[in-house]
Protein backbone atom coordinates (compact mmCIF):
# COMPACT_ATOMS: atom_id res chain seq x y z
CA UNK A 1 0.00 0.00 0.00
CA UNK A 2 2.75 2.38 1.01
CA UNK A 3 4.73 1.47 -2.10
CA UNK A 4 1.74 2.29 -4.34
CA UNK A 5 1.31 5.68 -2.68
CA UNK A 6 5.02 6.41 -3.14
CA UNK A 7 4.87 5.33 -6.77
CA UNK A 8 1.81 7.51 -7.40
CA UNK A 9 3.59 10.47 -5.84
CA UNK A 10 6.63 9.91 -8.07
CA UNK A 11 4.44 9.61 -11.18
CA UNK A 12 2.49 12.73 -10.21
CA UNK A 13 5.71 14.65 -9.57
CA UNK A 14 7.07 13.53 -12.94
CA UNK A 15 3.87 14.63 -14.73
CA UNK A 16 3.99 18.02 -13.03
CA UNK A 17 7.65 18.37 -14.03
CA UNK A 18 6.83 17.52 -17.65
CA UNK A 19 3.94 20.00 -17.68
CA UNK A 20 6.14 22.66 -16.07
CA UNK A 21 8.88 22.31 -18.68
CA UNK A 22 6.66 21.41 -21.64
CA UNK A 23 6.84 24.94 -23.03
CA UNK A 24 10.65 24.84 -22.81
CA UNK A 25 10.89 21.50 -24.60
CA UNK A 26 8.51 22.65 -27.32
CA UNK A 27 10.29 26.00 -27.76
CA UNK A 28 13.73 24.38 -27.82
CA UNK A 29 12.56 21.87 -30.42
CA UNK A 30 11.12 24.59 -32.68
CA UNK A 31 14.16 26.85 -32.33
CA UNK A 32 16.46 23.90 -32.92
CA UNK A 33 14.39 22.69 -35.87
CA UNK A 34 14.53 26.14 -37.51
CA UNK A 35 18.27 26.34 -36.97
CA UNK A 36 18.88 22.75 -38.11
CA UNK A 37 16.73 23.25 -41.19
CA UNK A 38 18.65 26.40 -42.09
CA UNK A 39 21.97 24.64 -41.56
CA UNK A 40 20.80 21.54 -43.46
CA UNK A 41 20.03 23.64 -46.52
CA UNK A 42 23.46 25.22 -46.29
CA UNK A 43 25.11 21.82 -45.91
CA UNK A 44 23.15 20.39 -48.84
CA UNK A 45 24.09 23.30 -51.10
CA UNK A 46 27.70 23.48 -49.96
CA UNK A 47 29.17 20.95 -52.46
CA UNK A 48 27.47 22.81 -55.32
CA UNK A 49 28.60 26.18 -53.98
CA UNK A 50 32.16 24.89 -53.57
CA UNK A 51 32.23 23.88 -57.25
CA UNK A 52 31.09 27.35 -58.32
CA UNK A 53 32.96 29.59 -55.87
CA UNK A 54 36.70 30.17 -56.09
CA UNK A 55 39.09 30.83 -53.17
CA UNK A 56 38.93 34.48 -54.19
CA UNK A 57 35.12 34.43 -53.85
CA UNK A 58 35.36 32.96 -50.36
CA UNK A 59 38.07 35.47 -49.47
CA UNK A 60 36.07 38.48 -50.52
CA UNK A 61 32.86 37.31 -48.83
CA UNK A 62 34.72 36.53 -45.61
CA UNK A 63 36.53 39.86 -45.66
CA UNK A 64 33.43 42.04 -45.97
CA UNK A 65 31.32 39.90 -43.62
CA UNK A 66 33.90 40.51 -40.87
CA UNK A 67 32.80 44.16 -40.70
CA UNK A 68 29.27 43.20 -39.63
CA UNK A 69 30.56 43.30 -36.02
CA UNK A 70 31.03 47.05 -36.45
CA UNK A 71 28.11 47.89 -38.72
CA UNK A 72 25.20 46.11 -37.00
CA UNK A 73 25.54 47.85 -33.59
CA UNK A 74 26.00 51.21 -35.31
CA UNK A 75 22.83 50.71 -37.35
CA UNK A 76 20.59 49.59 -34.47
CA UNK A 77 22.40 51.26 -31.57
CA UNK A 78 21.50 48.25 -29.38
CA UNK A 79 17.83 49.29 -29.33
CA UNK A 80 16.85 45.66 -29.88
CA UNK A 81 18.83 44.70 -26.75
CA UNK A 82 17.04 47.49 -24.90
CA UNK A 83 13.69 46.03 -25.94
CA UNK A 84 14.67 42.54 -24.73
CA UNK A 85 16.23 43.79 -21.48
CA UNK A 86 13.23 45.95 -20.52
CA UNK A 87 10.25 44.05 -21.94
CA UNK A 88 9.22 42.56 -18.58
CA UNK A 89 9.62 45.97 -16.90
CA UNK A 90 7.61 47.96 -19.47
CA UNK A 91 3.89 48.23 -18.58
CA UNK A 92 1.81 46.04 -20.86
CA UNK A 93 -0.18 48.96 -22.30
CA UNK A 94 3.07 50.66 -23.42
CA UNK A 95 4.82 47.72 -25.05
CA UNK A 96 3.37 48.35 -28.50
CA UNK A 97 4.31 52.04 -28.34
CA UNK A 98 7.87 51.05 -27.51
CA UNK A 99 7.92 48.49 -30.33
CA UNK A 100 6.58 50.95 -32.94
CA UNK A 101 9.00 53.66 -31.79
CA UNK A 102 11.99 51.35 -32.12
CA UNK A 103 10.81 50.13 -35.54
CA UNK A 104 10.53 53.66 -36.93
CA UNK A 105 13.94 54.56 -35.51
CA UNK A 106 15.54 51.46 -37.05
CA UNK A 107 13.96 52.38 -40.38
CA UNK A 108 14.93 56.06 -40.57
CA UNK A 109 18.01 56.36 -38.35
CA UNK A 110 19.35 53.03 -39.63
CA UNK A 111 19.07 54.07 -43.27
CA UNK A 112 20.87 57.39 -42.66
CA UNK A 113 23.71 55.64 -40.82
CA UNK A 114 23.91 52.97 -43.53
CA UNK A 115 24.51 55.64 -46.16
CA UNK A 116 27.21 57.24 -44.01
CA UNK A 117 28.84 53.85 -43.35
CA UNK A 118 29.02 53.02 -47.05
CA UNK A 119 30.61 56.41 -47.73
CA UNK A 120 33.22 55.85 -44.99
CA UNK A 121 34.12 52.43 -46.38
CA UNK A 122 34.55 53.90 -49.85
CA UNK A 123 37.35 56.12 -48.56
CA UNK A 124 38.70 53.37 -46.28
CA UNK A 125 39.25 50.98 -49.19
CA UNK A 126 40.98 53.69 -51.22
CA UNK A 127 43.21 55.11 -48.47
CA UNK A 128 44.44 51.73 -47.24
CA UNK A 129 44.87 50.23 -50.74
CA UNK A 130 42.63 47.24 -50.06
CA UNK A 131 42.86 44.73 -52.90
CA UNK A 132 39.10 43.99 -52.91
CA UNK A 133 36.88 46.37 -54.95
CA UNK A 134 34.30 48.69 -53.38
CA UNK A 135 31.54 48.10 -55.92
CA UNK A 136 29.40 46.05 -55.74
CA UNK A 137 30.68 44.19 -52.69
CA UNK A 138 30.20 46.89 -50.04
CA UNK A 139 26.61 47.50 -51.14
CA UNK A 140 25.78 43.80 -51.41
CA UNK A 141 27.36 43.06 -48.03
CA UNK A 142 26.18 46.02 -45.94
CA UNK A 143 22.56 46.59 -47.03
CA UNK A 144 21.44 43.13 -45.77
CA UNK A 145 22.90 44.03 -42.35
CA UNK A 146 20.57 47.03 -42.21
CA UNK A 147 17.59 44.91 -43.30
CA UNK A 148 18.40 42.17 -40.78
CA UNK A 149 17.43 44.48 -37.90
CA UNK A 150 13.75 43.96 -38.66
CA UNK A 151 14.14 40.19 -38.65
CA UNK A 152 16.10 40.38 -35.38
CA UNK A 153 13.42 42.48 -33.68
CA UNK A 154 10.68 40.13 -34.91
CA UNK A 155 12.60 37.09 -33.64
CA UNK A 156 13.21 38.75 -30.26
CA UNK A 157 9.49 39.53 -30.03
CA UNK A 158 8.63 35.89 -30.77
CA UNK A 159 11.10 34.62 -28.16
CA UNK A 160 9.80 36.92 -25.45
CA UNK A 161 6.18 35.95 -26.12
CA UNK A 162 7.08 32.24 -26.37
CA UNK A 163 5.86 32.19 -29.99
CA UNK A 164 8.46 29.69 -31.16
CA UNK A 165 6.24 28.59 -34.05
CA UNK A 166 6.25 32.06 -35.61
CA UNK A 167 9.99 32.33 -35.01
CA UNK A 168 10.54 29.04 -36.82
CA UNK A 169 8.30 30.00 -39.71
CA UNK A 170 10.06 33.25 -40.59
CA UNK A 171 13.54 31.77 -40.05
CA UNK A 172 12.84 28.80 -42.31
CA UNK A 173 11.15 30.86 -45.04
CA UNK A 174 14.09 33.29 -45.07
CA UNK A 175 16.53 30.37 -45.41
CA UNK A 176 14.54 28.78 -48.25
CA UNK A 177 14.30 32.03 -50.19
CA UNK A 178 18.00 32.75 -49.68
CA UNK A 179 18.95 29.26 -50.87
CA UNK A 180 16.71 29.30 -53.94
CA UNK A 181 18.16 32.63 -55.02
CA UNK A 182 21.68 31.32 -54.39
CA UNK A 183 20.97 28.36 -56.68
CA UNK A 184 19.80 30.75 -59.41
CA UNK A 185 22.62 33.29 -59.14
CA UNK A 186 25.57 31.06 -58.23
CA UNK A 187 24.88 27.59 -59.64
CA UNK A 188 22.77 28.41 -62.71
CA UNK A 189 24.05 31.84 -63.78
CA UNK A 190 27.60 31.49 -62.35
CA UNK A 191 27.79 34.97 -60.78
CA UNK A 192 30.22 33.80 -58.06
CA UNK A 193 30.50 35.86 -54.87
CA UNK A 194 28.38 38.65 -56.39
CA UNK A 195 25.56 36.19 -56.96
CA UNK A 196 25.83 34.75 -53.44
CA UNK A 197 25.72 38.19 -51.85
CA UNK A 198 22.89 39.31 -54.14
CA UNK A 199 20.82 36.29 -53.07
CA UNK A 200 21.22 37.29 -49.42
CA UNK A 201 20.30 40.90 -50.21
CA UNK A 202 17.06 40.03 -52.00
CA UNK A 203 16.02 37.48 -49.36
CA UNK A 204 16.73 40.01 -46.60
CA UNK A 205 14.63 42.64 -48.38
CA UNK A 206 11.47 40.51 -48.56
CA UNK A 207 11.95 39.12 -45.04
CA UNK A 208 12.36 42.65 -43.67
CA UNK A 209 9.10 43.77 -45.29
CA UNK A 210 7.25 40.78 -43.81
CA UNK A 211 8.64 41.35 -40.31
CA UNK A 212 7.97 45.08 -40.39
CA UNK A 213 4.33 44.52 -41.37
CA UNK A 214 3.89 41.96 -38.59
CA UNK A 215 5.42 44.18 -35.90
CA UNK A 216 4.21 47.66 -36.85
CA UNK A 217 0.69 48.54 -35.68
CA UNK A 218 0.32 52.29 -36.12
CA UNK A 219 2.29 55.52 -36.52
CA UNK A 220 3.25 56.41 -32.95
CA UNK A 221 6.54 57.69 -31.60
CA UNK A 222 7.75 58.36 -28.07
CA UNK A 223 10.98 60.37 -27.79
CA UNK A 224 11.42 59.26 -24.19
CA UNK A 225 11.72 55.65 -25.38
CA UNK A 226 14.52 56.57 -27.78
CA UNK A 227 16.20 58.68 -25.12
CA UNK A 228 16.14 55.75 -22.70
CA UNK A 229 17.17 53.29 -25.42
CA UNK A 230 20.16 55.41 -26.46
CA UNK A 231 21.18 55.88 -22.84
CA UNK A 232 21.02 52.13 -22.33
CA UNK A 233 22.47 51.22 -25.71
CA UNK A 234 25.44 53.51 -26.32
CA UNK A 235 27.83 51.52 -24.10
CA UNK A 236 26.64 48.27 -25.71
CA UNK A 237 26.98 49.66 -29.23
CA UNK A 238 30.43 51.04 -28.57
CA UNK A 239 31.30 47.74 -26.91
CA UNK A 240 30.07 45.83 -29.98
CA UNK A 241 32.24 48.00 -32.19
CA UNK A 242 35.25 47.05 -30.08
CA UNK A 243 34.22 43.41 -30.60
CA UNK A 244 35.51 43.82 -34.14
CA UNK A 245 39.02 44.20 -32.73
CA UNK A 246 38.52 40.96 -30.79
CA UNK A 247 36.83 38.72 -33.35
CA UNK A 248 36.89 40.45 -36.74
CA UNK A 249 40.18 42.28 -37.15
CA UNK A 250 41.95 39.03 -38.02
CA UNK A 251 40.51 39.08 -41.54
CA UNK A 252 41.47 42.72 -42.07
CA UNK A 253 45.06 41.84 -41.13
CA UNK A 254 45.08 38.63 -43.18
CA UNK A 255 44.09 40.52 -46.35
CA UNK A 256 47.53 42.15 -46.24
CA UNK A 257 49.22 38.74 -46.65
CA UNK A 258 47.97 38.60 -50.29
CA UNK A 259 47.30 34.86 -50.16
CA UNK A 260 43.77 34.34 -51.47
CA UNK A 261 44.07 30.56 -51.46
CA UNK A 262 44.84 30.33 -47.73
CA UNK A 263 42.40 33.16 -47.01
CA UNK A 264 39.71 31.20 -48.83
CA UNK A 265 40.43 28.06 -46.78
CA UNK A 266 40.39 30.16 -43.61
CA UNK A 267 36.93 31.52 -44.42
CA UNK A 268 35.61 28.11 -45.46
CA UNK A 269 36.73 26.68 -42.12
CA UNK A 270 35.01 29.57 -40.37
CA UNK A 271 31.86 28.99 -42.42
CA UNK A 272 31.68 25.32 -41.43
CA UNK A 273 32.18 26.10 -37.76
CA UNK A 274 29.23 28.50 -37.87
CA UNK A 275 26.94 25.60 -38.78
CA UNK A 276 27.55 24.30 -35.27
CA UNK A 277 26.55 27.57 -33.64
CA UNK A 278 22.94 26.61 -34.39
CA UNK A 279 22.83 24.47 -31.26
CA UNK A 280 23.96 27.36 -29.09
CA UNK A 281 21.55 29.71 -30.88
CA UNK A 282 18.59 27.38 -30.35
CA UNK A 283 19.39 26.78 -26.68
CA UNK A 284 20.16 30.44 -26.05
CA UNK A 285 16.97 31.58 -27.79
CA UNK A 286 15.00 29.34 -25.46
CA UNK A 287 16.64 30.28 -22.17
CA UNK A 288 17.86 33.87 -22.62
CA UNK A 289 14.56 35.41 -21.44
CA UNK A 290 14.78 33.10 -18.39
CA UNK A 291 18.30 34.33 -17.65
CA UNK A 292 17.01 37.90 -17.48
CA UNK A 293 14.04 36.74 -15.40
CA UNK A 294 16.29 34.83 -12.96
CA UNK A 295 18.48 37.93 -12.63
CA UNK A 296 15.44 40.13 -11.99
CA UNK A 297 14.26 37.69 -9.28
CA UNK A 298 17.84 37.25 -7.93
CA UNK A 299 17.69 33.45 -8.23
CA UNK A 300 21.39 32.65 -8.53
CA UNK A 301 21.06 28.88 -8.22
CA UNK A 302 18.56 28.79 -11.07
CA UNK A 303 20.85 31.05 -13.10
CA UNK A 304 23.83 28.69 -12.63
CA UNK A 305 21.72 25.71 -13.74
CA UNK A 306 20.59 27.52 -16.90
CA UNK A 307 24.12 28.60 -17.82
CA UNK A 308 25.52 25.12 -17.09
CA UNK A 309 22.90 23.48 -19.31
CA UNK A 310 23.63 25.88 -22.16
CA UNK A 311 27.39 25.25 -21.99
CA UNK A 312 27.08 21.45 -21.79
CA UNK A 313 24.57 21.10 -24.64
CA UNK A 314 26.57 23.47 -26.84
CA UNK A 315 29.86 21.60 -26.28
CA UNK A 316 28.65 18.17 -27.43
CA UNK A 317 28.10 18.85 -31.19
CA UNK A 318 31.25 20.99 -31.43
CA UNK A 319 33.44 18.26 -29.91
CA UNK A 320 31.94 15.72 -32.33
CA UNK A 321 32.67 18.04 -35.25
CA UNK A 322 36.29 18.47 -34.13
CA UNK A 323 36.70 14.68 -34.27
CA UNK A 324 35.22 14.25 -37.76
CA UNK A 325 35.92 17.64 -39.38
CA UNK A 326 38.24 16.33 -42.10
CA UNK A 327 35.76 13.72 -43.34
CA UNK A 328 32.82 16.14 -43.18
CA UNK A 329 34.55 18.96 -45.07
CA UNK A 330 35.98 16.55 -47.64
CA UNK A 331 32.46 15.34 -48.48
CA UNK A 332 30.74 18.73 -48.34
CA UNK A 333 33.26 20.53 -50.56
CA UNK A 334 33.46 17.73 -53.13
CA UNK A 335 37.09 17.12 -52.10
CA UNK A 336 37.96 20.63 -53.32
CA UNK A 337 38.62 22.43 -50.01
CA UNK A 338 39.45 19.56 -47.62
CA UNK A 339 42.48 21.46 -46.26
CA UNK A 340 40.09 23.87 -44.56
CA UNK A 341 39.33 21.22 -41.90
CA UNK A 342 42.19 22.26 -39.58
CA UNK A 343 40.86 25.83 -39.47
CA UNK A 344 37.34 24.52 -38.87
CA UNK A 345 38.52 22.46 -35.88
CA UNK A 346 40.06 25.52 -34.26
CA UNK A 347 36.93 27.59 -34.87
CA UNK A 348 34.74 24.82 -33.41
CA UNK A 349 36.78 25.10 -30.21
CA UNK A 350 36.13 28.83 -30.38
CA UNK A 351 32.37 28.08 -30.45
CA UNK A 352 32.64 26.33 -27.10
CA UNK A 353 34.52 29.22 -25.47
CA UNK A 354 32.13 31.73 -27.04
CA UNK A 355 29.15 30.14 -25.26
CA UNK A 356 30.92 30.64 -21.93
CA UNK A 357 31.88 34.22 -22.71
CA UNK A 358 28.46 35.25 -24.00
CA UNK A 359 26.74 33.68 -20.97
CA UNK A 360 28.92 35.77 -18.66
CA UNK A 361 28.25 38.91 -20.70
CA UNK A 362 24.49 38.24 -20.62
CA UNK A 363 24.68 38.21 -16.82
CA UNK A 364 26.70 41.45 -16.75
CA UNK A 365 24.24 43.19 -19.06
CA UNK A 366 21.29 41.70 -17.18
CA UNK A 367 22.55 43.33 -14.00
CA UNK A 368 22.70 46.62 -15.89
CA UNK A 369 26.51 46.97 -15.91
CA UNK A 370 26.60 48.09 -19.55
CA UNK A 371 29.32 50.70 -19.00
CA UNK A 372 31.46 48.18 -17.13
CA UNK A 373 31.01 45.71 -19.98
CA UNK A 374 32.25 48.42 -22.35
CA UNK A 375 35.38 48.96 -20.24
CA UNK A 376 36.04 45.21 -20.22
CA UNK A 377 35.63 45.11 -24.01
CA UNK A 378 38.04 48.04 -24.51
CA UNK A 379 40.69 46.41 -22.30
CA UNK A 380 40.25 43.11 -24.12
CA UNK A 381 40.37 44.78 -27.54
CA UNK A 382 43.70 46.45 -26.79
CA UNK A 383 45.24 43.14 -25.74
CA UNK A 384 43.75 41.32 -28.75
CA UNK A 385 45.05 43.81 -31.32
CA UNK A 386 48.59 43.29 -30.01
CA UNK A 387 48.06 39.53 -29.83
CA UNK A 388 46.72 39.23 -33.40
CA UNK A 389 49.57 41.34 -34.78
CA UNK A 390 52.09 39.06 -33.12
CA UNK A 391 50.36 35.76 -34.02
CA UNK A 392 49.71 36.70 -37.66
CA UNK A 393 53.25 38.06 -38.10
CA UNK A 394 54.82 34.81 -36.87
CA UNK A 395 52.21 32.13 -37.57
CA UNK A 396 50.09 33.54 -40.40
CA UNK A 397 46.60 32.14 -40.88
CA UNK A 398 46.92 29.54 -38.12
CA UNK A 399 48.06 32.25 -35.75
CA UNK A 400 44.90 34.20 -36.57
CA UNK A 401 42.70 31.13 -36.00
CA UNK A 402 44.23 30.36 -32.60
CA UNK A 403 44.02 34.07 -31.83
CA UNK A 404 40.23 33.76 -32.10
CA UNK A 405 40.25 31.10 -29.38
CA UNK A 406 42.71 32.90 -27.12
CA UNK A 407 40.83 36.19 -27.44
CA UNK A 408 37.63 34.58 -26.11
CA UNK A 409 39.50 32.87 -23.27
CA UNK A 410 40.96 36.24 -22.30
CA UNK A 411 37.54 37.95 -22.48
CA UNK A 412 35.91 35.18 -20.43
CA UNK A 413 38.54 35.54 -17.70
CA UNK A 414 38.02 39.31 -17.57
CA UNK A 415 34.22 38.91 -17.37
CA UNK A 416 34.45 36.25 -14.65
CA UNK A 417 36.84 38.34 -12.54
CA UNK A 418 34.49 41.32 -12.88
CA UNK A 419 31.48 39.29 -11.66
CA UNK A 420 33.47 37.95 -8.70
CA UNK A 421 34.54 41.50 -7.86
CA UNK A 422 30.97 42.84 -8.00
CA UNK A 423 29.67 39.93 -5.93
CA UNK A 424 32.38 40.54 -3.33
CA UNK A 425 31.44 44.24 -3.07
CA UNK A 426 27.76 43.33 -2.71
CA UNK A 427 28.50 40.89 0.16
CA UNK A 428 30.61 43.50 1.94
CA UNK A 429 27.77 46.05 1.70
CA UNK A 430 25.27 43.56 3.16
CA UNK A 431 27.69 42.69 5.96
CA UNK A 432 28.28 46.38 6.71
CA UNK A 433 24.53 47.13 6.79
CA UNK A 434 23.92 44.29 9.23
N, C-alpha and C positions, 0 to 999 in steps of 0.2 A: 504493500500500500504506500509506504513511505517512498519507495523507489519510483513508483508511478507518479507521485506528486512532484518529486525532484525532476523526473524526466519531462513532465509537462511544463515545469517552470523553465527548464533549459530550452525547450522548444519554443515557448512563448517569448523568452528573452531573445532567442535567435530571430524569430519573426519580427519582433519590434526593431531589432538591429537592422534587419534587411529593409524594413519600411523606412527607418530613419535615414539610411544611406542610399535608398533607391534612386533618389534624384541625382546623387553624385555618380552612381554607377551609370545611369542613363546618360547624363551629361558628358561624362568621360568617354563613353562609347561613341557618342555622336561627334564630339570634338576629335577624337582619335580617328574615327571613320573618315571625317572630312580631310584630316591631315594625311592619312594613309592613302586615300583616294587621289589626292593631289600629288603626293609623292609617287604613287603607282603609275600615274600618267607620265610623269617626268622620267621615271625609270624605263617605262615601255618605249618612250620616244628617244631615249638617250642614244641607243645604237644608231638610229637614223640621223640624229643630230650630229653625232660624232663623224659620220661619213660625209656630212655636208658643211661642217664647220672646221676651219683650219686652226692651227695654234694661234695665229694672229687674231682670228675672230674671238677665241676664248680670252686672249690677252686683253683685247680692247673692251670686251664686255666686263671682264673682271676689274679692269682699271677704273672705268667710270662708275661701276656699281659700288666701289669702295667709298665714294664720296656721299653715299646716301646717309652715312652716319652723321655728316655735317648738315646736309640739306633738309632732311626730314624734321629735326627739332627746330630748325629756323623757320620752316614753313608752318608748323602747327604750334610753335611756342609752348609745347607741353600742355596745351589746353585739354587734350584728350585725357592725359594723366590727371589733370585737375578734376575732370568730370568723374573719372573712376574713383579717385581718392575721396571726393566729397558727396558722392551720390547718396549714401546712407545718412548723411548729415543734412542735405538739402530737404526742406519741407516738400511733401509730395505734390502740393499744388503749384510749386515753382519749378519742378524738374523739367517740364516741357519748355518753359521760358529759357532756362539755362541751356537746354539742348539746342533750341532754335538760334539763340544768341551765338553759341559756339560754332554752329554750322555756317551762319552768315559770315562770321569772322574768318573761318577757314577758307571760305569761298573768295572773299574780297581781299583780305590781308594776305592770304596765301598766294593768290595770283600776282599781286604786286611784288611780293618778295621773290617769287619764282622768276619774274622778269629781271629783277636786279641780280639774282644769283647767276642766271645765264650770262648776263653782261659781264659779271666779275670773272666767270670762268673763261670767257672769250679772251680777256686780257691775260689771265693766268697762263693759258696754254701758249700764248704768243711770247710772253716775257720769259718764261722758263723753258722755252724751246722743247715742248713736249712733242714726242714723235707722232702721237695719235691726233687725227684731225678734229677740229671743233664741230664742223657740220658733216653729217646730221647727228653725230653720236651724242653730243651734249643735250640736244633737244629730245631725242628718242629716249635717253636715259633719265633725264630730270623731270620731264612732264608727268610720267607715271608716278613719281614720288609725290608730287602735288595731289594727283587724283587719288592716291592710296589713302589719304587722310579720311575721306568719306567712308571708305570700306572699313578702316580701323575704328572709326567712331561707331559705325553700325554694329561691328563685331563686339565692341566693348558693351554697347547697349544690350545686345543679346545675352552676353555673359552675365551681366549684372541682374537681368530679369529672368535668368535661368531658361532662356529660350534657345536651347542648344540646337533644336531642329532648324530654326531660321538661320542660325549661324552656319550650320552645315550646308544648308541649301545655297546660300550666297557664295560660300567658299568653294563649293564643288562646281557651281555654274561658272564662276570666274576662271577656275582651272581648266574646265572643258573648253571655254571660249578661247582662252590663251593658247591652249594646245592645238586646237583646230586651225587657228590663224598661223601658228608656228609651222604646221604641216604645209599650209598653202605657201607661205613666204620663204621658208627655208628649204623644205624637201622638194616641193613642186617647182617653185620659181627660182630657187638657188640664189636668194638674196643675201645669204651669209649672216653675219652679225647684224647688219641693218634690218634684215627680215625678222630676226629673232626679237630685236628690240621693238620693231614696229608692231609685232604681234602683241607684245606686252602693253604697248601704248594704247592700242585700240581696245583691247580687253579691259584695261583700266578705265577707259573713258565710259564705256557702257555700264560697267559695274558701279562707277561713281554716280552716274545718273540714277540708277536703280536705288542705291543706298540713300542718296539725298532725298528722293521722293518718299521713301519709307520713313525717314527720320523727321523731315521738315513738315510742320503742321500749319503754321501761319507766320506772317511777317511781324515779328516782335523782337525787340532788342533791348537789353538791359546793360547799360554801361558799367554798372557796379559789378556785374558778373565778369566782364572782361578785365576790369581793374583788379578784381580778386584773382582771376585766372593768371594774369600777367605777373602779379605779385608772387603767386605760388609757383608759376612756371619758369620764371627767368633763371633761377639757379639750375633747374633741371635741364633747360634748353642749353644753357652755357656748358653745363656738365656733359650733355650729350655731344656737343661739339668737340669737347676735349676727348671724348671717347674715340674720335677719329685717330687721335695720336696714340691711342692704346691698341686699337684693333683694325685700323684702316690705313695707317700711314705706311705700312709695309709695302703695299702695292705701288704707292707713289714713289718710294725709294727703289723698288725693284725695276720700275720702268727705265731707270737710268742705266741699268746693266745691259740694255739693248740685246736681250736674249729672249725673243718671242717664243721659241720652242719650250724653254724651261718655264717661262711665264705662263704659257698655255697650260702646261702640266700642273703647275701650281694652282691655277684657277679651277682646273678640272677636279683636282683633289679637294679643293675647298667646296666646290659644287656638290660633290658626292657626300661630303660630311654634313652638309646642310639638310640632306634627306633625313638624317637621323636626329635632327632637331625637332622633327614633328612630334616625337614622343614627349619631349619636354614641353613643347607648345600646347599639346592636348592636355597634359596633366596640369600645367600652369594655368591654362584657361579655365579649368575646372575649379582649382583651389585658390586662385589669386584673390577673388572677392572674400573668401573665408580667411585668408591671411589678414586682410585689412579689418575684417570683422573681429578676429581674435585679438588683434592689436587694440581695437577700440574698446573691447571688453576686458583687456589686460589678462588674457588667458594664455600664459606663457607655455604651459605644458602642452596645450592643444596646438600652439604655434610650432613647437619643436616637433611634434608628431607629423604635422602637415609638411614641414620642410624636409624632415627625414624621409617621408614617403616619396616626395618629389625627387629627391636626390637618388634614392635607391632605384626607382622605376626608370629614371632617365639613364642611369649608368648601364643597365643590362644590355639594351640594344647597341649602345656604342662600343662596349667591350666585345660583343659578338662581331660587330663590323670590323674592329681592329684585327681580329683573328682571321677573317676571311676576305679582307679588303682586296687583295691581289686577284683572287678568283672572280670576285664580284665585278671589279672594274674591267678586268679582261673581257668578261662576257658582255658587259653593258656599253663598252666602247668598240665592240667588234674587233678586239685585239689591236686597236689603233693607238690607244693612249694608256696602255697597261702600266707604264712607268709612273703614272700619277698616283699609284696606290700608296707609296710611302708618304706622300704629302697628305693623302686622305687619312691615313692612320694617325698622324700627328694632330690633324684637325679634329678627329673624332675624340681624341683625348682632351682637346680644348673644349669640346661640347660638355664633357663631364664637369670640368672646372667651372665653365660658364654657369651651369645650373646652380652651383654653390654660390658663386659671386652674385648672381642676380637675385637669389633668395635673400642674401644678406642686405643687398641694396633695397629690395622691396620692404624689408623691415625698417631700414633707416628712413626711407621715404614715408612709410606708414606712420612712423612716429612724428613726422613733420620736420625732420632734420634735413631739409632740402639744401640749405646753404652749407651745412657740414659735408653733405655728400658731394657738393661742388668742390669744396676744398680738397677732399680726398681724391677726387678725379684729377684735379690740377696737379697735385703732388705725384700721383701715379703717372700722369701723362709726361711729366718732366723726366722721370726715371725711364719710362718706356722709349721716349725719343732717343735718349742716349744709348739704351740697350739695343734698340733696333739698328742704329747706326753701326754699333760695334759688331753685332751678329751678322748683319748683311755684308759688311766690309770684309769679314774674315770667313764667313761660312755661306754666303750667298743666299740662295732660295731656301735651303734647309735651315739656315740661321733665322730667316724670317718666319718660317713655319714654327720652329721651336720658340721663337720670340712671342708668338701668339699665345702659347701655353704659359710661358713664364710671366707674361704680362697679367694674365688672369689670376695666377697664383699670387702675384704681388698685390693685386687689387683686392683679392679675397682676404689676405692677411691684414691689409690696412682697414678694411671694413669690419673685420672681426675684432681687431684691437679697439676700434672706435666704439663698437657696441659694448664691449667689456668696460671701457672707460666710462661711458654714460651710465651703465648699470651700477658701477661702483659709486659714482657721484650720487645717484638716486638713493642708494642704500645708506650712504653717509647722511644725507638730508633727513631721511626717515629716522635714523638713529638719533640725530641731533634734536629733532622735533619731540621725540619721546623723552 
